[in-house]
Amino acid sequence: MSVYKGQYICEGKGRGWTETWYWEASASTLDTQGTRFEGTVATRRLLFGKEYGIKGYRVSEELNGAFEPVLNDSWLRHVEYLGFQSEPGWEQDLALVVKAQNSTRTQRRNTYMRGCWDKIEEDGGNLNKAYGTWGTKFSAWAATMFELGVGWVHRTPSPSVVINSAIQNLDNRVTITTAAPLFTLPPGGYKPTRVNIRSAGIKSVLSGIQIVLPSSTTVAQTVKPLAIFPQATVGWLANTFALSFTPAAFLEQAFVTRRPAGSPLLESVGRQKAKARG
């Protein structure tokens, strides 16, 4: 199973932005996954007010079956989907917080949906989910997203192991040795790995998240130099993280918030600054 990323390229009231979603599916061509994502575009555009719309959408494969990054071009389509013409949209900096949850509601991720109907926000900023046909259209969009299999990628911590030693080398990088295997050999050899080190109440620059390069299942060296004093590592623990995908079982409207975003006509902040300098 591969993890794919789809983005709506949105525009309205002179500003542009993207909305990003992830899903897991059997490895296939980007044409296939692009066609699947296209099925959500028609339902998403009905949640825009009449001043907004979707100018395009793109799909890319982000992670392969081993959760390794995939370097590849994206599948891009330019379209002209206008928002629901019977309803005006709210100002561009307002966003509907859409809360995605797993089947047990123990994990969640928030996504910000902009350009929605103005009248679903009542006085005081309250969300009126029952206004007109909004609820029906939101449910139809959510159904297409569930059919696609949307969710999110997150890091799951591995079981902790004891650190036997942490020794500073001549190049100031630190070699860490664990009592039990902590690192796995992926296809293609060992790669930089994120590791969480807890130093048992001792203040140390090693404490926290470090990027290390393993040389075996129990030995790794920090990527950057760290100045540590000779110290005992009694009680020190370490764990790594494994990427995993969690499918969304619920997509719920949470509340309306103000979250400034978007650039004029999809221009980057850097390009705007360059123009300002003349």
C-alpha positions in Angstrom: 0.0 0.0 0.0 1.2 3.5 -0.9 0.3 6.8 0.6 -0.9 9.5 -1.9 -1.4 13.2 -1.5 -4.1 15.2 -3.2 -4.5 18.9 -3.2 -7.3 21.2 -4.3 -5.9 24.4 -5.8 -8.5 27.0 -4.7 -9.0 30.7 -5.5 -11.4 33.4 -4.6 -11.6 37.1 -3.8 -8.2 37.7 -5.3 -6.4 35.2 -3.2 -5.4 31.5 -3.6 -4.6 28.6 -1.4 -4.5 24.8 -1.4 -6.2 22.1 0.7 -4.3 18.9 1.2 -5.6 15.4 1.9 -3.8 12.0 2.2 -5.0 8.5 1.5 -3.7 5.0 1.4 -4.2 2.7 -1.6 -2.6 -0.1 -3.5 0.3 1.1 -5.6 -1.0 2.2 -9.0 -0.5 4.9 -11.6 -1.1 8.5 -10.8 -3.7 8.6 -13.6 -5.7 6.0 -11.6 -5.4 7.9 -8.3 -6.0 11.2 -10.0 -9.3 9.9 -11.4 -10.2 8.7 -7.9 -9.4 12.1 -6.3 -11.3 13.8 -9.1 -14.5 12.3 -7.7 -14.2 14.5 -4.6 -13.7 17.7 -6.5 -17.4 18.0 -7.6 -18.7 17.6 -4.1 -16.0 19.9 -2.5 -16.8 22.8 -4.9 -20.5 22.9 -3.7 -19.2 23.8 -0.2 -17.6 27.0 -1.6 -19.6 30.3 -1.8 -20.2 31.8 -5.3 -17.0 34.0 -5.2 -14.8 31.0 -4.7 -13.8 27.9 -6.8 -11.3 25.2 -7.7 -8.8 26.1 -10.3 -7.0 22.7 -10.4 -6.0 19.7 -8.4 -2.9 17.5 -8.2 -2.0 14.1 -6.9 1.4 12.6 -6.0 2.7 9.4 -4.4 4.4 10.4 -1.2 5.3 7.1 0.5 5.7 3.6 -0.9 4.7 0.4 0.8 7.8 0.5 3.1 6.9 4.1 4.1 9.9 5.5 2.3 9.7 8.8 0.4 8.8 8.6 -3.3 10.5 11.1 -5.6 8.1 11.5 -8.5 6.3 14.1 -10.5 2.7 15.0 -9.6 -0.4 14.5 -11.7 -1.9 18.0 -12.3 -5.2 19.0 -13.9 -6.4 22.5 -14.5 -10.2 23.0 -14.2 -12.7 25.7 -13.7 -15.2 24.6 -11.0 -17.1 27.5 -9.5 -18.6 27.5 -6.0 -22.3 27.1 -5.2 -23.9 30.0 -7.0 -26.9 30.4 -4.7 -24.8 31.3 -1.7 -22.2 34.0 -1.0 -19.0 33.0 0.6 -17.5 34.4 3.8 -14.3 36.3 4.0 -11.2 34.4 2.9 -9.4 34.4 6.3 -12.3 32.5 8.0 -12.1 28.7 8.0 -14.3 25.8 9.0 -12.3 23.4 11.2 -13.0 19.8 9.9 -12.0 17.3 12.5 -10.9 13.8 11.2 -10.9 11.0 13.8 -10.1 7.3 13.8 -12.6 4.6 14.5 -12.2 4.8 18.3 -12.0 8.6 18.4 -8.6 8.4 20.2 -6.7 10.1 17.4 -7.5 13.2 15.4 -6.3 15.7 12.9 -7.7 19.1 12.0 -8.1 20.5 8.4 -9.1 24.0 7.6 -11.8 24.5 5.0 -12.0 28.0 3.5 -14.3 29.8 1.3 -17.5 28.3 2.8 -21.0 29.7 2.7 -21.3 32.9 4.6 -24.6 32.1 6.3 -23.4 28.9 8.1 -21.7 31.3 10.5 -24.2 33.0 12.8 -23.8 36.1 15.0 -21.0 35.5 17.5 -19.2 33.1 15.3 -21.4 30.1 16.0 -21.6 27.3 13.3 -25.1 26.6 11.9 -24.7 23.1 10.4 -28.4 23.0 9.6 -28.6 26.0 7.4 -30.3 25.3 4.0 -28.8 22.4 2.2 -25.3 22.8 3.7 -25.5 19.7 5.9 -26.6 17.5 2.9 -23.8 18.8 0.7 -21.2 18.4 3.5 -22.3 14.8 4.1 -22.1 14.1 0.3 -18.5 15.5 0.2 -17.5 13.4 3.3 -18.9 10.3 1.7 -16.6 10.8 -1.3 -13.6 11.3 1.0 -14.4 8.1 2.9 -14.7 6.2 -0.4 -11.2 7.6 -1.3 -9.9 6.4 2.1 -8.5 9.6 3.5 -6.6 9.7 6.7 -3.2 10.9 7.9 0.4 9.7 8.4 1.9 9.8 11.9 4.8 8.5 13.9 4.3 5.5 16.3 7.0 5.2 19.0 8.8 1.9 19.2 9.4 0.1 22.6 12.1 1.8 24.6 15.6 0.2 25.1 18.3 0.9 27.6 21.3 3.0 26.5 24.6 1.4 27.5 26.9 4.3 26.6 27.1 7.7 24.9 30.7 8.5 23.9 31.9 11.7 22.2 34.2 11.1 19.2 37.1 13.2 18.0 34.8 14.8 15.4 32.5 15.8 18.3 29.7 13.5 17.2 28.3 11.1 19.8 28.2 7.3 19.4 25.3 5.8 21.2 25.2 2.0 22.0 22.0 0.3 23.2 21.6 -2.8 25.2 19.1 -4.3 22.8 18.5 -3.9 19.1 16.8 -0.6 18.4 17.5 0.0 14.7 16.4 -2.0 11.7 18.2 -2.4 8.4 15.9 -1.0 5.6 16.4 -1.9 1.9 19.4 0.0 0.6 21.2 0.2 4.0 21.0 2.2 7.2 19.6 5.8 6.8 19.4 8.8 9.1 16.9 7.9 11.9 14.9 10.0 14.4 15.5 8.8 17.9 14.1 10.0 21.2 16.5 10.0 24.2 15.5 10.3 27.8 18.3 10.9 30.2 16.8 9.9 33.5 16.6 13.3 35.1 20.2 14.3 34.1 20.4 17.5 32.1 22.1 16.7 28.8 22.2 18.1 25.3 21.4 14.5 24.1 18.0 14.6 25.7 15.1 14.8 23.3 14.9 14.1 19.6 18.2 13.5 17.8 18.9 12.5 14.2 21.4 9.6 14.2 23.0 7.4 11.5 23.0 3.7 12.6 25.9 1.4 11.8 24.3 -1.7 13.3 21.1 -2.6 15.2 22.6 -1.4 18.5 25.0 1.4 17.5 24.4 4.8 16.0 26.2 8.2 15.7 24.6 11.6 15.9 24.5 13.4 12.6 25.5 16.8 14.1 28.3 17.5 16.6 27.2 17.7 20.2 29.3 18.9 23.2 28.7 16.4 26.0 30.7 15.9 29.2 31.7 12.4 30.2 28.7 11.1 32.1 27.2 7.8 33.1 24.1 6.7 31.1 22.6 4.6 33.9 18.8 4.6 33.4 18.9 6.3 30.0 16.3 5.1 27.5 15.8 5.5 23.7 13.2 4.7 21.2 12.7 5.3 17.5 9.5 6.0 15.5 7.8 4.1 12.7 5.6 5.8 10.2 2.0 4.5 9.9 -1.2 5.5 8.3 -4.5 6.0 10.2 -7.7 6.1 8.1 -10.4 8.6 9.1 -13.6 7.1 10.3 -15.3 10.4 11.0 -15.2 13.8 9.3 -17.0 16.3 11.5 -17.6 20.1 11.4 -16.0 21.4 14.6 -16.2 25.3 14.6 -15.4 28.4 12.7 -12.1 30.1 13.3 -9.9 32.9 11.8 -6.8 31.5 10.2 -5.1 33.9 7.8 -3.7 32.1 4.8 -3.4 32.3 1.0 -1.4 34.5 -1.3 -2.7 36.8 -4.1 -3.4 34.6 -7.1 -1.3 31.8 -5.6 1.9 33.9 -5.5 4.4 32.8 -2.9 5.4 35.1 -0.1 9.0 35.2 -1.5 7.7 36.4 -4.9 5.6 39.1 -3.2 8.7 40.4 -1.3 10.8 40.4 -4.5 8.2 42.5 -6.2 8.1 44.9 -3.3 11.9 45.4 -3.5 11.5 46.4 -7.2 
